[in-house]
Amino acid sequence: MSGMFLLQFAIVLLCILVGARAGGIGLGVFGGLGLAILSFGFGLKPAGLPIDVMFMIMAVVSAAAAMQAAGGLDYMIKLATNILRRNPKYITFIAPLVTWTFTVLAGTGHVAYSVLPVIAEVSRHNGIRPERPLSMAVIASQFAIVASPIAAAVVAVVAFLEPQGIHLGDVLIVTIPSTLLGIFLACIFVNKMGKELKDDPEYLRRLSDPKYADIFASQTSNKEIEISKTAKVSVSLFLFGALLVVIMGAMPSLRPVFDGKPMGMAHTIEIIMLSIGALIIMTCKPDGTAITKGSVFHAGMRAVIAIFGIAWLGDTLMQAHMTEVKGLVEGLVHTAPWAFAFALFVLSVLVNSQGATVATLFPLGISLGIPAPVLIGVFVAVNGYFFVPNYGPIIASIDFDTTGTTRIGKYIFNHSFMLPGLLSMAFCLAFGLLFANILL
């Protein structure tokens, strides 16, 4: 790596650190400051804006905020409490299973946005450290990409390996069980991560801070929450919208076709969730002011601004040095073919795209003579998003967790998703190589 790249990368990390410390919209605006330094100071051309990610969050948050204002979130919390009362710790296992399933069926990890605010609130109301289920839910939504038959990365892998007699089923019989088992094992460890919520110093500080009084005022026992009929209707509509997104992702033929191709999932998610928000407003008639004053709306909008700045900043750096980054990774694989999994991981961290990682490195792996079972076994390594905390769902979950347990650490890399991500990666790789060796 050149000294210039390392200097610019250090600027990006510094902006993440300072922005995280500032809180609120800090990540976003300090990302913009870093972009100003890179573009005006170093002459780097700004990359494309992460428009679809931002719009998907805004659409989901609009529907979720309307549901909250109609009393739906209270209803979901009450239902979840009844389910979890016997053993509340199960949410650390249930939450990632839900996001894994959504991603497998929809082909995109961004469907996790629809359940993150619910996971955060259910955890808090049950005295569970939200960092545990939130971190694993985000990791599961990433890793499930390699188990989705409609994900771009999976389709690309099948296309590259088809000349060797590898088909979609051959990939999925390895990636589906390996990711499920790997994530489950990681959940066992993460379920004990950090202090209990009632003992967490940051949460205790926020409880005594008047700024958080309105947010925590609703933290009453679920028996005291009165549930109206409109609350139940709003939840039904919201869940219907989430189910519809999954069905549309699993069955592209149901989407309208333009120029010979089904409408993209980004537009599909945005249209469906905005429509659900409209239906909730029409049928449940929540207070319009309450919608924008709710915790879900505030957290979601902070996440949008954070992604606006940080993701734009990171993409700008990587686009400017893409040739250099690719050369470094290719050199590593040529020197040590066994390091292909590490190369996949490193490149995915740098480019934040499973599809781009596959397109860049799988042809190289094939040319090096790496056997197809090994390539499939290490396929999960394309999910290195969590390493640098600038991925959309990561930022969103930090903002949705009003207790402050889900966070970016003092040294950036000691964030809430590092241990869950590394554990999941290690277990999934081990199972992937094992199943590939046995089944292929």
Phi and psi in degrees as a GROMACS rama.xvg file:
@    title "Ramachandran Plot"
@    xaxis  label "Phi"
@    yaxis  label "Psi"
@TYPE xy
-75.1537  157.431  SER-2
-62.67  -33.0699  GLY-3
-65.0786  -42.551  MET-4
-62.9587  -44.5522  PHE-5
-62.5502  -38.0176  LEU-6
-64.7935  -46.0568  LEU-7
-67.5541  -36.6417  GLN-8
-64.369  -37.2948  PHE-9
-63.9353  -36.2646  ALA-10
-64.4955  -41.8739  ILE-11
-61.0385  -46.7724  VAL-12
-63.7206  -38.2803  LEU-13
-63.5756  -40.4941  LEU-14
-64.2947  -39.1615  CYS-15
-63.4538  -43.6683  ILE-16
-63.5885  -51.2115  LEU-17
-65.5058  -41.2618  VAL-18
-62.9414  -40.7089  GLY-19
-64.8096  -38.1412  ALA-20
-68.0592  -34.5058  ARG-21
-69.3037  -31.0266  ALA-22
73.1747  -178.477  GLY-23
56.7644  -124.1  GLY-24
-89.7794  13.6686  ILE-25
-55.4998  -44.5395  GLY-26
-57.3667  -41.8649  LEU-27
-68.1646  -50.1005  GLY-28
-71.634  -34.2242  VAL-29
-74.1478  -26.0388  PHE-30
-63.6461  -39.8394  GLY-31
-65.0693  -36.6156  GLY-32
-64.6257  -42.8328  LEU-33
-62.4836  -38.1388  GLY-34
-64.948  -36.6025  LEU-35
-62.7512  -40.2515  ALA-36
-65.8435  -43.9601  ILE-37
-68.1459  -40.1449  LEU-38
-82.6379  -48.3511  SER-39
-80.2728  -34.3739  PHE-40
-85.9891  -41.6339  GLY-41
-107.484  -6.71592  PHE-42
76.4268  23.2106  GLY-43
-81.0686  136.939  LEU-44
-76.306  126.252  LYS-45
-58.6856  136.551  PRO-46
-75.7715  175.317  ALA-47
-65.4894  146.511  GLY-48
-70.7564  145.03  LEU-49
-77.6831  58.6312  PRO-50
-59.5414  -50.3039  ILE-51
-61.9712  -39.6446  ASP-52
-61.918  -45.5514  VAL-53
-63.2068  -43.8033  MET-54
-67.4646  -36.2391  PHE-55
-63.6063  -42.3646  MET-56
-62.838  -44.8071  ILE-57
-61.4436  -40.2747  MET-58
-66.8071  -46.2769  ALA-59
-65.014  -42.2794  VAL-60
-65.0223  -36.7585  VAL-61
-59.4866  -46.3292  SER-62
-67.5888  -43.7107  ALA-63
-66  -37.7653  ALA-64
-67.7569  -38.8117  ALA-65
-64.5408  -40.6249  ALA-66
-62.5709  -41.9962  MET-67
-62.3963  -43.8898  GLN-68
-65.1847  -27.5534  ALA-69
-84.3655  1.10694  ALA-70
91.1052  4.51941  GLY-71
-65.8915  -37.0673  GLY-72
-66.8938  -38.6163  LEU-73
-60.8196  -39.9153  ASP-74
-65.5956  -44.0996  TYR-75
-63.5306  -38.9542  MET-76
-64.0758  -40.1267  ILE-77
-65.8163  -43.8005  LYS-78
-62.0356  -45.8409  LEU-79
-63.6187  -37.4904  ALA-80
-63.2367  -41.5819  THR-81
-61.7034  -38.1622  ASN-82
-72.4649  -39.7729  ILE-83
-90.7505  -6.52549  LEU-84
-57.9084  -38.0407  ARG-85
-67.4743  -37.1312  ARG-86
-154.669  80.502  ASN-87
-60.1075  -21.6993  PRO-88
-63.4096  -14.2822  LYS-89
-65.5198  -15.0209  TYR-90
-63.2562  -27.0652  ILE-91
-66.4513  -23.033  THR-92
-95.9291  -35.5386  PHE-93
-72.82  -43.9493  ILE-94
-58.252  -50.0864  ALA-95
-66.1288  -29.7981  PRO-96
-64.2483  -39.3871  LEU-97
-64.6472  -49.3596  VAL-98
-68.94  -33.4374  THR-99
-61.0675  -46.5814  TRP-100
-64.1583  -44.1585  THR-101
-58.4187  -45.3559  PHE-102
-67.1115  -42.54  THR-103
-58.5359  -41.6796  VAL-104
-81.4161  -31.152  LEU-105
-95.2859  -21.0087  ALA-106
81.1454  8.56906  GLY-107
-145.796  138.581  THR-108
-74.8685  -9.80663  GLY-109
-72.9606  -10.6961  HIS-110
-65.7929  -14.8226  VAL-111
-62.6988  -23.8517  ALA-112
-55.8174  -32.5526  TYR-113
-70.5076  -22.01  SER-114
-110.962  -11.2808  VAL-115
-58.8793  -47.199  LEU-116
-63.2052  -32.8997  PRO-117
-68.5521  -44.0009  VAL-118
-59.1845  -44.2639  ILE-119
-62.4122  -45.457  ALA-120
-72.7114  -41.0006  GLU-121
-60.9212  -42.4385  VAL-122
-61.4296  -49.8425  SER-123
-61.0741  -44.4998  ARG-124
-68.2097  -19.5691  HIS-125
-102.888  9.18498  ASN-126
71.217  22.7862  GLY-127
-98.7037  139.562  ILE-128
-64.0181  109.299  ARG-129
-60.1254  -25.2038  PRO-130
-54.8014  -35.0018  GLU-131
-68.1878  -60.4659  ARG-132
-68.6254  -33.3829  PRO-133
-65.4871  -45.2071  LEU-134
-64.1251  -43.1311  SER-135
-71.6015  -32.566  MET-136
-64.4021  -41.798  ALA-137
-67.6824  -44.4593  VAL-138
-61.0025  -43.9061  ILE-139
-63.2639  -37.0862  ALA-140
-66.7837  -28.0334  SER-141
-77.323  -52.2651  GLN-142
-65.3146  -27.1397  PHE-143
-67.5905  -14.6907  ALA-144
-55.5215  -41.5921  ILE-145
-72.3652  -10.2091  VAL-146
-104.694  3.57858  ALA-147
-95.0336  123.623  SER-148
-68.0329  -14.3189  PRO-149
-110.939  3.69381  ILE-150
-72.2256  143.13  ALA-151
-59.7586  -38.6435  ALA-152
-64.4255  -40.2908  ALA-153
-66.9778  -44.5573  VAL-154
-59.4464  -39.3922  VAL-155
-66.6932  -41.9968  ALA-156
-61.1528  -45.0101  VAL-157
-61.7696  -40.6711  VAL-158
-63.2663  -39.9407  ALA-159
-70.3536  -35.4133  PHE-160
-97.2493  -6.24409  LEU-161
-57.555  -38.4671  GLU-162
-59.2209  -19.0134  PRO-163
-95.1706  10.1242  GLN-164
83.9698  15.2927  GLY-165
-92.9964  130.687  ILE-166
-120.187  176.688  HIS-167
-56.5755  -43.3107  LEU-168
-60.9053  -34.2575  GLY-169
-65.0718  -35.6276  ASP-170
-72.708  -45.7409  VAL-171
-69.8622  -31.4995  LEU-172
-68.8235  -13.5236  ILE-173
-97.3326  -47.9865  VAL-174
-74.6969  -33.8822  THR-175
-65.7287  -56.179  ILE-176
-67.7221  -33.5212  PRO-177
-68.306  -39.8117  SER-178
-72.2875  -39.3128  THR-179
-62.1839  -48.7833  LEU-180
-69.6241  -39.6613  LEU-181
-64.1545  -43.2077  GLY-182
-68.1553  -38.2815  ILE-183
-60.9113  -45.5273  PHE-184
-63.0401  -39.903  LEU-185
-62.1804  -37.8387  ALA-186
-61.2148  -34.2204  CYS-187
-60.5678  -41.1197  ILE-188
-76.058  -44.2295  PHE-189
-66.1755  -25.647  VAL-190
-62.9487  -13.3795  ASN-191
-113.55  8.20691  LYS-192
-72.2064  133.834  MET-193
73.8636  172.816  GLY-194
-73.5491  158.698  LYS-195
-62.8829  150.565  GLU-196
-55.59  -41.4691  LEU-197
-67.1033  -14.4505  LYS-198
-109.401  -0.593114  ASP-199
-74.193  123.799  ASP-200
-63.1758  -36.3083  PRO-201
-67.7236  -40.7799  GLU-202
-65.7476  -42.2408  TYR-203
-63.7071  -37.8937  LEU-204
-63.6883  -42.2218  ARG-205
-68.2544  -33.0395  ARG-206
-61.5318  -31.5422  LEU-207
-95.0524  -0.143466  SER-208
-92.5384  121.924  ASP-209
-57.5397  -25.6072  PRO-210
-62.3853  -26.6602  LYS-211
-102.136  7.82117  TYR-212
-60.4186  -45.3539  ALA-213
-64.9553  -36.6969  ASP-214
-68.0846  -43.8607  ILE-215
-88.0136  -5.19178  PHE-216
-63.0391  -28.6456  ALA-217
-81.6854  1.57835  SER-218
-83.5539  67.7217  GLN-219
-107.73  172.9  THR-220
-68.6947  148.55  SER-221
-67.7885  -19.8698  ASN-222
-67.0511  -25.3228  LYS-223
-85.259  -9.36152  GLU-224
-84.1578  120.465  ILE-225
-89.8439  126.487  GLU-226
-103.847  124.302  ILE-227
-93.369  168.847  SER-228
-65.4538  -35.8897  LYS-229
-66.2316  -29.6301  THR-230
-63.3342  -43.697  ALA-231
-66.7857  -38.3515  LYS-232
-64.3485  -42.6715  VAL-233
-63.367  -39.1431  SER-234
-65.8503  -42.7103  VAL-235
-59.9349  -42.8619  SER-236
-66.6617  -42.2113  LEU-237
-64.6592  -44.8293  PHE-238
-66.4719  -34.833  LEU-239
-62.0684  -40.2735  PHE-240
-63.8431  -43.0783  GLY-241
-63.5676  -41.5291  ALA-242
-64.6541  -39.1172  LEU-243
-63.9912  -38.6216  LEU-244
-61.8271  -43.3969  VAL-245
-63.5851  -44.3558  VAL-246
-63.7939  -43.3679  ILE-247
-63.0385  -35.1818  MET-248
-71.053  -37.3279  GLY-249
-77.2745  -26.101  ALA-250
-127.91  80.8409  MET-251
-56.6681  -23.1839  PRO-252
-64.6847  -18.9735  SER-253
-79.4671  -15.7476  LEU-254
-84.666  150.027  ARG-255
-62.4665  148.135  PRO-256
-104.377  130.717  VAL-257
-128.687  128.603  PHE-258
54.8477  35.8275  ASP-259
82.6026  2.87258  GLY-260
-128.947  144.716  LYS-261
-63.1842  149.953  PRO-262
-56.1894  138.792  MET-263
-62.6837  155.377  GLY-264
-67.5415  -28.5815  MET-265
-61.5092  -51.2412  ALA-266
-64.9759  -36.2842  HIS-267
-61.9367  -48.2082  THR-268
-61.341  -45.0178  ILE-269
-62.0458  -45.8312  GLU-270
-66.7477  -44.551  ILE-271
-63.9652  -47.9665  ILE-272
-70.7648  -35.4275  MET-273
-63.6221  -39.3022  LEU-274
-65.6779  -39.5605  SER-275
-63.4289  -40.8712  ILE-276
-58.6733  -41.6447  GLY-277
-64.3816  -42.2832  ALA-278
-65.0316  -38.7955  LEU-279
-63.6561  -42.9553  ILE-280
-64.7663  -40.7618  ILE-281
-69.6141  -41.4633  MET-282
-89.3418  -35.6337  THR-283
-98.1805  -18.9853  CYS-284
50.634  54.3486  LYS-285
-71.1791  160.733  PRO-286
-65.1772  122.728  ASP-287
-60.0092  -36.4173  GLY-288
-68.1477  -37.1431  THR-289
-64.2214  -30.8259  ALA-290
-60.8399  -47.1324  ILE-291
-84.2165  -9.38381  THR-292
-96.3203  -9.34872  LYS-293
-70.4191  159.384  GLY-294
-65.8673  -32.5147  SER-295
-64.787  -43.4475  VAL-296
-64.9454  -45.7854  PHE-297
-62.2739  -45.6369  HIS-298
-64.1861  -41.7821  ALA-299
-63.8452  -41.8026  GLY-300
-69.6377  -33.4856  MET-301
-63.6032  -39.3259  ARG-302
-63.8581  -39.6403  ALA-303
-61.3787  -45.9851  VAL-304
-66.7358  -38.5041  ILE-305
-62.6539  -45.025  ALA-306
-65.9533  -39.7269  ILE-307
-51.1329  -47.7828  PHE-308
-83.3002  -52.1557  GLY-309
-71.7717  -46.0629  ILE-310
-64.8214  -39.0358  ALA-311
-63.1373  -41.7061  TRP-312
-63.2283  -48.5144  LEU-313
-63.6588  -42.0917  GLY-314
-63.8644  -36.936  ASP-315
-63.0191  -43.4125  THR-316
-62.8286  -46.672  LEU-317
-70.3821  -37.5232  MET-318
-64.6398  -35.2352  GLN-319
-70.7749  -25.5571  ALA-320
-119.599  23.4321  HIS-321
-58.5574  -43.5929  MET-322
-60.7441  -42.8715  THR-323
-65.8082  -41.585  GLU-324
-64.589  -46.5579  VAL-325
-60.8407  -41.8394  LYS-326
-62.1243  -39.9488  GLY-327
-62.895  -46.5562  LEU-328
-68.07  -41.9718  VAL-329
-61.7825  -40.262  GLU-330
-62.3834  -38.9847  GLY-331
-62.1645  -45.3262  LEU-332
-68.666  -37.7802  VAL-333
-63.5892  -36.8665  HIS-334
-73.9592  -40.3394  THR-335
-140.692  91.2949  ALA-336
-55.1226  -30.4117  PRO-337
-64.5531  -16.5521  TRP-338
-87.2489  16.3897  ALA-339
-59.1401  -39.2864  PHE-340
-61.9371  -41.9978  ALA-341
-64.8682  -38.7692  PHE-342
-64.0938  -41.8925  ALA-343
-59.7708  -44.2368  LEU-344
-63.211  -48.6335  PHE-345
-61.5397  -46.8862  VAL-346
-65.6344  -37.9916  LEU-347
-65.2307  -34.1303  SER-348
-62.8323  -40.7041  VAL-349
-79.3206  -35.3498  LEU-350
-103.673  -11.3309  VAL-351
54.0256  44.1332  ASN-352
-155.845  117.948  SER-353
-64.5875  -43.0176  GLN-354
-61.1671  -44.5966  GLY-355
-66.3822  -35.648  ALA-356
-64.7931  -44.2046  THR-357
-63.4254  -46.8174  VAL-358
-62.2631  -30.7447  ALA-359
-81.3779  -43.67  THR-360
-103.041  -28.1161  LEU-361
-63.4947  -40.6378  PHE-362
-59.4676  -36.2649  PRO-363
-66.2568  -44.0642  LEU-364
-61.1955  -40.303  GLY-365
-65.5073  -42.1628  ILE-366
-66.3183  -26.1541  SER-367
-80.7557  -6.67282  LEU-368
83.4512  17.6528  GLY-369
-67.6248  126.1  ILE-370
-58.1306  146.511  PRO-371
-56.924  -42.4123  ALA-372
-58.6308  -36.1943  PRO-373
-68.5239  -42.6382  VAL-374
-60.2634  -41.7219  LEU-375
-70.8587  -38.1898  ILE-376
-62.5976  -33.0777  GLY-377
-100.379  6.86825  VAL-378
-53.9642  -36.7645  PHE-379
-61.1716  -18.1085  VAL-380
-67.3188  -6.94459  ALA-381
-73.5266  -1.50856  VAL-382
-100.556  60.8146  ASN-383
-95.634  13.9753  GLY-384
-51.7756  -36.6868  TYR-385
-69.5404  -17.993  PHE-386
-62.1165  -47.9316  PHE-387
-103.279  120.516  VAL-388
-76.7653  65.4678  PRO-389
-128.005  14.0279  ASN-390
-82.5339  140.621  TYR-391
-47.4361  -59.4348  GLY-392
-60.2876  -29.7166  PRO-393
-64.0263  -49.975  ILE-394
-63.0758  -41.7299  ILE-395
-62.7414  -43.5359  ALA-396
-66.7703  -33.0844  SER-397
-61.9104  -41.9905  ILE-398
-74.2022  -32.5517  ASP-399
-71.4561  -24.6106  PHE-400
-83.5012  94.9608  ASP-401
-73.008  -10.6661  THR-402
-79.9792  -17.8208  THR-403
83.7813  7.62743  GLY-404
-78.2679  -27.5319  THR-405
-93.1947  115.226  THR-406
-157.5  168.692  ARG-407
-93.7168  129.144  ILE-408
-73.604  176.385  GLY-409
-60.2055  -32.9614  LYS-410
-107.144  23.7672  TYR-411
68.1691  -56.7012  ILE-412
-78.9958  -11.5729  PHE-413
-92.4612  52.9182  ASN-414
-92.5205  174.196  HIS-415
-64.9061  -19.1062  SER-416
-100.464  -5.49317  PHE-417
-67.4083  -54.8597  MET-418
-62.889  -48.4553  LEU-419
-58.0378  -39.3457  PRO-420
-68.0242  -45.6657  GLY-421
-66.4386  -40.8029  LEU-422
-62.7717  -46.6603  LEU-423
-61.2916  -41.5128  SER-424
-63.4436  -45.9833  MET-425
-62.5543  -47.1358  ALA-426
-67.2175  -42.6396  PHE-427
-65.7752  -38.8377  CYS-428
-63.627  -43.2704  LEU-429
-62.417  -47.1743  ALA-430
-67.6563  -37.2267  PHE-431
-60.7587  -48.0081  GLY-432
-66.0774  -36.5801  LEU-433
-65.0167  -50.7611  LEU-434
-66.3418  -37.3568  PHE-435
-63.1702  -38.4443  ALA-436
-69.9471  -34.3885  ASN-437
-82.5923  -42.1242  ILE-438
-94.2076  -20.0316  LEU-439
